[in-house]
């Protein structure tokens, strides 16, 4: 059992169990659970523990896993063979992918949620290099009535999030939960 993940789970449990104020912005309803990229598989093995923390605090859990979203989207493309031969053609399609992903994700939770629901977004690391996690989160957060929990493999320092520790980060006014919280 990972000590970092145990601490992260404790921080999450402490945060998710406190009463939620009603009148808050989408940014304030967004919570990034920041973990080391090396812990990805361990975190996935323990995701049911995060779900249990939420449900024990009377917050229904809706999990959205985007891990295979890009390859599923790519498989539906008419010219996929051409894109594999010359990936430069894909560059102009990344926006189409993310727009379709946002629509799909919204359809998976919009009607199933209420003000107490946790919408958990898993698999953000798979967007690295071709889609903006911040843009996706901003669009999804607008539609979440309860809390959007973003499982985020990377770093958080000085209100700056870095996906997979490998890029310049972005500032986002969400709550960050780390193993140090």
N, C-alpha and C positions, 0 to 999 in steps of 0.2 A: 504494500500500500504506500503510495507516494505521500510523503510528509507535506510537500507543497500543496498537493490537491486536498489533503485533509484540512489544512489551514484555509484554503480557498473555500471549501465547502462550509466550514464554520463561519467564515465572513459572510458568505451568501445567506446562510441560515439566519444569522443575526440581522442582516439587512431586510430580508424578505418577510420576516416575522413582525416587523414594526408596522403600526397602522399607516395606511396610505392616505395622504391628503387627496381631496377630490379635485380641486381646481388647480391643475398643474399643466404646464406646456408639454408638447411631445418630447422635447429634450429632457425634461425632468422625469418623464415616464420611462426613459431609456436607461438601462443599466448594462454596462459592459462588464462581463466576467472575464478578466484578463488573466491569461495563463501562459506559461512557457510553451513555445511551439513543440518542444521535445515531449511534452506531456499530452499531446493530442490523443493518442490511442488510450492512454490511461484515463483521460477525462471522459472519453466516449464510453469506456467500460463502466464509469461511475455516474453517467448522466441520470440514471434512475434515482440516485441519491439526491441530486439537485431537484428533480421532480418531486420526490418525497418531501423535501423541505418546503416546497411551494404548496403542495396539496395539504400538508399538515397545518399550514397557516391559512387554510381556506382559500387558496388561490388555484383555481383549475389551471391545468398545464396544457398548452397546445404547442407541440414541437414542430418546427419547420426546418428540415435538413436540406440544405442546398448543395451538399457535397457533390452530387452527380448532375447538377442542373446544367452545367455547360455541355457535358457530353451528351446528355439527353436532348438538349436543344440542337446540338450539332448533328445528331443522328437524323433529325427531322428536316435538315436543310437539303434542298434539291441539288445543290452544287457542292456537296461535301467533299467529293473526290478531288475536285478542282482546288478547294481550299487546302486540302492536305498536300497537294502537289506544290502549291505556291501559297503559303500561309499569309503572305502580305495582303491577299485579298480579304482576309478576315478582319483586318484592322477596322474597316468601315462598318463592320457588322456588330461590333461589341456593344454599341448603343442599342441596337435592335435586341440583342440578347438580354441586356439588363432591363429594358422596358418590358419585354415579355415575361421576364422573371418576376418583376414587381407585380404585374397583373396577376400572374399565377399565384404568387404568395398571398396577395390580398384576398383572392378568391378562397384560399384555404383557411383563413381565419376570420374574416370580416363578420360573417353571420354566426359564428360559433363562440363569440367572445362576449364578455361583459366587463364591468369596471373592476372586477376582482381577478380577471384572467391574466395569467402569465403567458405571453407569446415568446417562446424560446427559439432563437435563430442559431442554428448550428451549421458549421461548414464554411465559415467566412474565408478561411485560408485558401479555399479553392478559387477564389476570385482574384487572387494575387496576380498582378501583371497585365490584366486586361479589363477589369471592371472595378469601380470605386465602391468600397465597402461603405464609406461615409455617405455617398449618394443613395445607395440602397437603403441604409438605415434611416436616413432622413425621410425617404418616401414611405417606408413601412411604418415608421413611428407615428406619422400623421393619422394613421388609421387604427392604431392600437388604443383601446379604451382603458385597459388595465396597465400592465407593464410589459415593455419589450426588453427581453433579456438577450443580449448578444454575446455568445461565447466567442471570445476574441483571442486567437493565438498571436501574442506579440508582447508589446511593452506599453506601459503608461507612465509618463513622467510629466509633471508640470502641465496638466490638462492637455497633454499631447499623446495621441494614440499612434503607435507604429505597428502595422501589420507584419507579422513574421520577422520583426526586428530588422528588416532589410531595406526599408524605404524611409524617406522623409515622412513624418507623421502629419496628422492634421489635428487641429483643435476642435473639440466637440464638447458641448456643455451637458454631457451625460454624467451619471454617477458611475464611478469605476470601482469595481470590487476586485481586490487582488489578494494574494496570500498574505500580504503585509497589512491589509485593512484592519 
